[in-house]
Amino acid sequence: MTKNHPSLALDPYYEGVPQYMIDVYDWAYVDPDWARVLDHNWVVRVLLFLNDRRLMRAYLDEIEEGMRVWQVAHVYGDLVTRAARKVGPRGAFHLTDVTPVQVEHAARKLAGMSWTRVIRSDAAGFAVEEQDSYDLICSFLLLHEVPEEKKHEIVNHVLTKLTRGSKAVFVDYHNPSRWQPIRYLLKVVNRLLEPFAETMWENEIRYYARDADRFSWRKETLFGGVYQCVVVEHKS
Ligand SMILES: C[S@@+](CC[C@H](N)C(=O)[O-])C[C@H]1O[C@@H](n2cnc3c(N)ncnc32)[C@H](O)[C@@H]1O
C-alpha cells in the first residue's frame, strides 16, 4: 500500500504531496483511481459506523446562511456541497486540501457555486488573505490522519485565523468507552491502517494548541466516546 518510487516525483497526482500521505494514505486520498472508487456517501457511512449524518450535522448546524466558512480538508461524498449550499451565495465557502485528486473532486462538486473556492494547500500553511477572515473554520476528521507535529501545526494555524466572534469546529476520533465494542475493532484498524489516530484517544484537542487558555473549548462526545465534536471560540 505504500509507494516510494522516484518516478512518482513526475506524476502530477503525487507532486508536492506530503510523505505521510504517500506512505500511509496513498490508497485513500492520493491515487486517483482509488479516490474515484471511494468518494461516495456510502463509504463515509460505513467508515463512520453509520454516524456520518450525525457527525456532519455537528458541523452543518454551526453554519448560518451568509457566513464565511473555511473547511480545511475535503471529505468523500456530499459534505462539501451540503456545507456550501448552506452558506449560500451571500457568503463564502473556501476549501483547502493537500492532494491534487481531492482538490479535483472538490472542484467538480462545487462547480457553478460562485461563492466557493477550492485551494490546494496544506491546512497548516494556508495563507489566508487579509480580507479572508472566517466566521467558521471546520476540520472534519482530519487530525487523526496526520502525524503529531502536523496536528500541532494545524490546530495552531486554525486558531491563529480565529477572530473574535468566530468559531472553529473539530470533528474527530476520541477515546471510546471500554464498554463500546467498536473500541476494540478500532484498535486493530489503527494498528493496521491509521498510525496517527490513537493519540486522539490520549490527548484532548486543546493539548495541541499553544495558547489553549485564550480560548473556550466545548466538547461533546458521540457514539460511546468514539467521536468528539469540539467547538472553540475566543474567551469573551
Ligand atoms: C478530512 S480527512 C478524512 C475524511 C474522511 N475519512 C472522509 O470520509 O473523507 C481526508 C482529507 O484530508 C486531506 N489532508 C490530509 N492532510 C492534510 C493537510 N495537512 N492539509 C490539508 N488536507 C489534508 C486528504 O488529502 C484528504 O482529502
The ligand as a Tripos MOL2 file, in Angstrom:
@<TRIPOS>MOLECULE
LIG
   27    29     1     0     0
SMALL
NO_CHARGES

@<TRIPOS>ATOM
      1 C1        -10.6490   15.0900    6.0760 C.3       1 LIG1
      2 S1         -9.6450   13.7250    6.0540 S.3       1 LIG1
      3 C2        -10.6860   12.3510    6.3610 C.3       1 LIG1
      4 C3        -12.0840   12.4040    5.8970 C.3       1 LIG1
      5 C4        -12.8710   11.1410    5.8660 C.3       1 LIG1
      6 N1        -12.1340    9.9210    6.1180 N.3       1 LIG1
      7 C5        -13.5800   11.0490    4.5490 C.2       1 LIG1
      8 O1        -14.6170   10.4980    4.5660 O.co2     1 LIG1
      9 O2        -13.1450   11.5840    3.5200 O.co2     1 LIG1
     10 C6         -9.1770   13.3850    4.4460 C.3       1 LIG1
     11 C7         -8.6270   14.5380    3.6420 C.3       1 LIG1
     12 O3         -7.6100   15.2350    4.3300 O.3       1 LIG1
     13 C8         -6.6420   15.6370    3.3740 C.3       1 LIG1
     14 N2         -5.4120   16.0330    4.0820 N.ar      1 LIG1
     15 C9         -4.5070   15.2620    4.7200 C.ar      1 LIG1
     16 N3         -3.5270   16.0080    5.2690 N.ar      1 LIG1
     17 C10        -3.8490   17.3060    5.0000 C.ar      1 LIG1
     18 C11        -3.2540   18.5550    5.3070 C.ar      1 LIG1
     19 N4         -2.1350   18.6220    6.0240 N.pl3     1 LIG1
     20 N5         -3.8440   19.6700    4.8620 N.ar      1 LIG1
     21 C12        -4.9990   19.6150    4.1310 C.ar      1 LIG1
     22 N6         -5.6100   18.4620    3.8060 N.ar      1 LIG1
     23 C13        -5.0500   17.3250    4.2350 C.ar      1 LIG1
     24 C14        -6.5300   14.4460    2.4700 C.3       1 LIG1
     25 O4         -5.9550   14.7610    1.2180 O.3       1 LIG1
     26 C15        -7.9870   14.0390    2.3460 C.3       1 LIG1
     27 O5         -8.6360   14.6380    1.2770 O.3       1 LIG1
@<TRIPOS>BOND
     1     1     2 1
     2     2     3 1
     3     2    10 1
     4     3     4 1
     5     4     5 1
     6     5     6 1
     7     5     7 1
     8     7     8 2
     9     7     9 1
    10    10    11 1
    11    11    12 1
    12    11    26 1
    13    12    13 1
    14    13    14 1
    15    13    24 1
    16    14    15 ar
    17    14    23 ar
    18    15    16 ar
    19    16    17 ar
    20    17    18 ar
    21    17    23 ar
    22    18    19 1
    23    18    20 ar
    24    20    21 ar
    25    21    22 ar
    26    22    23 ar
    27    24    25 1
    28    24    26 1
    29    26    27 1
@<TRIPOS>SUBSTRUCTURE
     1 LIG1         1 GROUP 0 **** ****
